[in-house]
Amino acid sequence: MKTCIACGMPLNKPEDCPNGDMNAESCVHCTDSNGEIKSCDEIFEGGVHFFMGATGSSREDAEKLVRKNMKALPYWEDKGTECLEGEIATDEEFKAALGKM
């Protein structure tokens, strides 16, 4: 299964991809109108809102989940992004959150 390089969202359908391009490496939520990947801050904030809504997590817990998720993606390894600094969810917390979705 192909996933977004910036957030990990599955890219299963054309509507998941910018301009319906199934060859895209990022999803519609992580790509701006110019076809560029959005900033870490923008993607982080979108992820926080997603996890809060999808799992009922508090903002603090959602931030930890997003850090765990984004730090696992190779796209962010060499970006030196400050937005991913801070506490991350444990494997158990992340698994429990995914189970709520």
C-alpha positions as CSV (number, residue, x, y, z in Angstrom):
1,M,0.0,0.0,0.0
2,K,1.3,3.4,-1.0
3,T,1.3,6.1,1.7
4,C,2.0,9.9,1.9
5,I,5.7,10.5,2.5
6,A,4.8,13.5,4.8
7,C,2.0,12.1,7.0
8,G,1.6,8.4,6.2
9,M,-2.0,8.6,4.9
10,P,-2.9,5.8,2.6
11,L,-3.0,6.8,-1.0
12,N,-5.7,4.4,-2.2
13,K,-7.9,6.6,-4.4
14,P,-7.4,9.5,-6.8
15,E,-9.2,11.8,-4.4
16,D,-6.4,11.1,-1.8
17,C,-3.8,12.5,-4.2
18,P,-3.2,16.1,-5.5
19,N,-5.0,16.6,-8.7
20,G,-6.1,12.9,-8.6
21,D,-2.5,11.9,-9.6
22,M,-2.0,8.4,-8.2
23,N,1.7,8.7,-8.9
24,A,2.0,11.5,-6.4
25,E,4.1,10.9,-3.3
26,S,2.1,13.1,-0.9
27,C,-1.6,13.4,-0.1
28,V,-4.0,16.2,-0.8
29,H,-3.7,17.4,2.8
30,C,0.1,17.7,2.7
31,T,0.4,19.3,-0.7
32,D,-0.2,23.1,-1.4
33,S,-1.8,24.6,-4.5
34,N,1.6,24.7,-6.2
35,G,2.1,20.9,-5.8
36,E,4.8,21.4,-3.0
37,I,4.8,19.6,0.3
38,K,3.5,22.0,3.1
39,S,5.7,23.0,6.0
40,C,6.2,20.7,9.0
41,D,4.2,23.1,11.1
42,E,1.2,23.0,8.8
43,I,1.3,19.2,8.5
44,F,1.8,18.8,12.2
45,E,-1.2,21.0,13.0
46,G,-3.4,19.1,10.5
47,G,-2.3,15.8,12.1
48,V,-3.2,17.1,15.6
49,H,-6.7,18.0,14.5
50,F,-7.1,14.7,12.7
51,F,-6.1,12.6,15.8
52,M,-8.2,14.8,18.1
53,G,-11.3,14.2,15.9
54,A,-10.6,10.5,15.0
55,T,-9.6,9.3,18.4
56,G,-11.1,11.8,20.9
57,S,-7.6,12.6,22.1
58,S,-6.7,15.7,24.0
59,R,-4.5,18.2,22.1
60,E,-1.5,17.2,24.2
61,D,-2.0,13.5,23.5
62,A,-2.7,14.2,19.8
63,E,0.6,16.1,19.5
64,K,2.4,13.2,21.0
65,L,0.7,10.9,18.4
66,V,1.6,13.1,15.5
67,R,5.2,13.4,16.6
68,K,5.4,9.6,16.8
69,N,3.8,9.2,13.4
70,M,5.8,11.9,11.6
71,K,9.2,11.0,13.1
72,A,8.7,7.4,11.7
73,L,8.6,8.8,8.2
74,P,11.8,9.0,6.3
75,Y,10.8,12.3,4.7
76,W,11.4,14.2,8.0
77,E,14.7,12.5,8.9
78,D,17.0,15.2,7.5
79,K,14.7,18.2,7.6
80,G,15.8,19.5,11.1
81,T,12.2,20.3,12.0
82,E,11.6,22.0,15.4
83,C,7.9,21.1,15.2
84,L,8.7,17.5,15.9
85,E,10.6,18.2,19.1
86,G,8.9,17.2,22.3
87,E,7.3,14.1,23.9
88,I,6.2,11.3,21.6
89,A,3.6,8.7,22.2
90,T,4.7,5.2,23.2
91,D,4.1,2.3,20.9
92,E,1.3,1.2,23.1
93,E,-0.4,4.6,23.1
94,F,0.0,4.8,19.3
95,K,-1.5,1.3,18.8
96,A,-4.4,2.2,21.1
97,A,-5.1,5.4,19.2
98,L,-5.1,3.5,15.9
99,G,-7.5,1.0,17.4
100,K,-10.0,3.8,18.0
101,M,-10.0,4.8,14.3
